[in-house]
Amino acid sequence: GKKARNPEILAKITAPVLFMMGNDDFAASPKAAQKAVAQMASEDKTIIMLDNSDHHIFWDYDREQVSEEILKFVEEIAGE
């Protein structure tokens, strides 16, 4: 929605960010999503664009990579 695109709200996000989506997502605009991530204030941002998945990345062809990246991200922010 509009809040997800609001630059004032995005600028307040300082927590680590893991952003993943399919390059050819049919339901969300990769270009708009990447623009939103760029507006976030966090200095720790990981952006992963998936070549083989569409909108449902947890169930699509890149699902193993998605799971691995999430676990890696959580371990890093937990300091493990």
C-alpha positions as CSV (number, residue, x, y, z in Angstrom):
1,G,0.0,0.0,0.0
2,K,0.9,3.6,0.2
3,K,2.6,3.3,3.5
4,A,5.1,0.8,2.0
5,R,6.1,3.4,-0.5
6,N,6.1,6.4,1.8
7,P,9.7,7.9,1.9
8,E,9.2,9.2,5.4
9,I,8.4,5.7,6.7
10,L,11.1,4.0,4.7
11,A,13.7,6.5,6.0
12,K,12.9,5.3,9.6
13,I,13.8,1.7,8.9
14,T,17.2,1.2,10.5
15,A,17.1,-2.6,11.2
16,P,19.0,-5.1,9.0
17,V,17.0,-5.8,5.8
18,L,16.8,-9.0,3.8
19,F,15.0,-8.3,0.5
20,M,14.3,-11.2,-1.9
21,M,12.0,-11.4,-4.9
22,G,11.7,-12.9,-8.3
23,N,13.1,-10.8,-11.2
24,D,9.8,-11.5,-13.1
25,D,7.4,-11.1,-10.2
26,F,3.9,-10.9,-11.6
27,A,2.2,-9.4,-8.5
28,A,4.8,-6.8,-7.4
29,S,7.1,-4.5,-9.3
30,P,10.8,-5.4,-8.8
31,K,11.8,-1.9,-9.8
32,A,9.4,-0.2,-7.3
33,A,10.4,-2.7,-4.5
34,Q,14.1,-2.0,-5.1
35,K,13.5,1.7,-5.0
36,A,11.7,1.3,-1.7
37,V,14.6,-0.7,-0.2
38,A,17.1,2.0,-1.4
39,Q,15.1,4.6,0.6
40,M,15.5,2.6,3.8
41,A,18.0,4.1,6.3
42,S,19.4,0.7,7.2
43,E,23.1,0.4,6.5
44,D,22.8,-3.5,6.5
45,K,20.8,-4.4,3.4
46,T,20.9,-7.6,1.5
47,I,19.1,-7.7,-1.9
48,I,18.7,-11.0,-3.7
49,M,16.9,-11.1,-7.0
50,L,15.8,-14.6,-7.9
51,D,16.1,-15.6,-11.5
52,N,13.9,-18.7,-11.5
53,S,11.0,-17.7,-9.2
54,D,7.9,-15.6,-9.6
55,H,5.9,-14.1,-6.7
56,H,5.6,-17.2,-4.4
57,I,9.3,-17.5,-3.7
58,F,8.9,-20.0,-0.8
59,W,7.3,-22.5,-3.2
60,D,9.0,-21.8,-6.5
61,Y,12.2,-23.0,-8.1
62,D,14.5,-21.0,-5.9
63,R,12.9,-22.1,-2.6
64,E,16.1,-23.8,-1.3
65,Q,18.1,-20.7,-1.9
66,V,15.4,-18.6,-0.2
67,S,15.5,-20.8,2.9
68,E,19.3,-20.8,3.0
69,E,19.4,-17.0,2.7
70,I,16.9,-16.5,5.4
71,L,18.7,-18.8,7.8
72,K,22.0,-17.1,7.0
73,F,20.5,-13.7,7.6
74,V,19.0,-14.6,10.9
75,E,22.3,-16.2,12.1
76,E,24.2,-13.0,11.1
77,I,21.9,-10.6,12.9
78,A,21.8,-12.9,15.9
79,G,25.6,-12.8,16.0
80,E,26.1,-16.5,15.6
